[in-house]
Amino acid sequence: MTIYNQTIQYPQATKAFSFDLTTPPLIIEFGVEPKMITRTKHAKSDYGKREYKDYKQTFPSENAWFVVTVRDRESGMIVAEEGFGKLYSTDTQKKVFVGRSGNYQIQLAGNDARVHVLMRAGGV
């Protein structure tokens, strides 16, 4: 059963949902498109005529990040957590898996990114 299927453009306020998982598992899949930065650098070539040129560099914003945190609502303990950037890898496609029933709070937070989040519960 799909419980959430949306694309979120960050920066946006942190979203949090409560969900009573009676039929595990809970699977949260997300795909991140970080904001891309293009900079022009004026530098001397090490090849050929060794002349100065403008070189364009495109890379993800250093401020791009996204985190999914699943907490037990009663204890506040983190049950599962995954993300992009900051403390996490820069893999753009990830999954979070919760295999036991419980009453959970799911928090989505990020910056400088467009993220598609798909949450499913009760089998795949």
N, C-alpha and C positions, 0 to 999 in steps of 0.2 A: 504494500500500500504506500503510495506517495504521500508524504505529509508536508513537503515543501519543495518547490521547484521555481526558483527565481534567479534573475541576474541582478546583482547589486553593484552600483557604481560608488566607489569610495573616493574621497572622504565622505562619509555619511555616519550618522549616529550609530553606535553599537546596537545591534539587535539581539534580543534574548527571548527565548521561547521556553515554556515548560511543556514537558511531554511525559505522560505516564505510559511507559513501555511495558505492556502486558504480554506481548508475543514477540520475543526477540527474533532476529537481531535488529539493531538500529544501524543503518549504513548511511553515512554522510559522504557524498562525493562532491568534490569541488574542482573547478578549473579556473586558474588565475591568468588574467591578461594584465601584466604590470604596465604602468604608464611608461612610455618610451621617451628617452631624452636624446636629442641630436645636438651635438656640439661640433663646431668647426675649429680645427686646429691648424695654425699656419706653421709649417715646419719645412726643413730642408730635407730633400730626398737623399737617401744613401745610395741610390742607384742611378744609372744613366748619366744625365747632365748635372746631377746634384743641384738642382734648382729648387727654390722655395715654391711651395704649393699649398693650397688649402685642402685639408683632408677632413672628411666628415666621419664622425664616430656616432653610432647609434647604440644605446644600451638601456637596460631597465633603470628606472629611477632608484636612487639609493634609499628613498623614502617609501618604496612600495613594500607592503607587507599585508598579510591576512592570517587570522588565527580562528580556529574553531575550538571551543572549549566545552566539554560535556561534564557537568557536575551533578553529583547526587544532591537533590534538593534538601534532604534532611540534614546531612552532615556537612555539606559544602565542599566535600572532597572531590578532587578532579578525577573522573573516571577515564576520560580519554581526551587527548589534545593533539592537534596537528596544525601545521601552518605553512606559510610561504614567506621567505625573507626573515630578517632579524635572526632569531635563534634557529630557524628552520632552513632546510635546503631551498634551492630555487627551482625545484621540480614544479611544473605548473599544473599537473594533474595528480590529485591525491585522494585517499579515502580514510575515513575514520570508522571504526567498527566497535560496537558495544554489543556484547554477547549475552548479557543477563538482564532480566527484567528489573524495573525500578522506576522511580519518579525522578526525572532528570530536568536540568536546566541546560539549554543549548545556547551558547553565546557566539555571535559572529561579529568580528571586529576587523578593521583594516584601514589602509591608507594608500592613495595613489595607485589604485587597481580597480579593474572590472572583474567581478567574480560571479561565476554561475554555480549555484549551490543546489544539489538534489539530495533530499533526505527521504529515505524509505525505511519502513518498519514492517515486521511480521513476515519475513521471508522475501526472497528475491524473485 
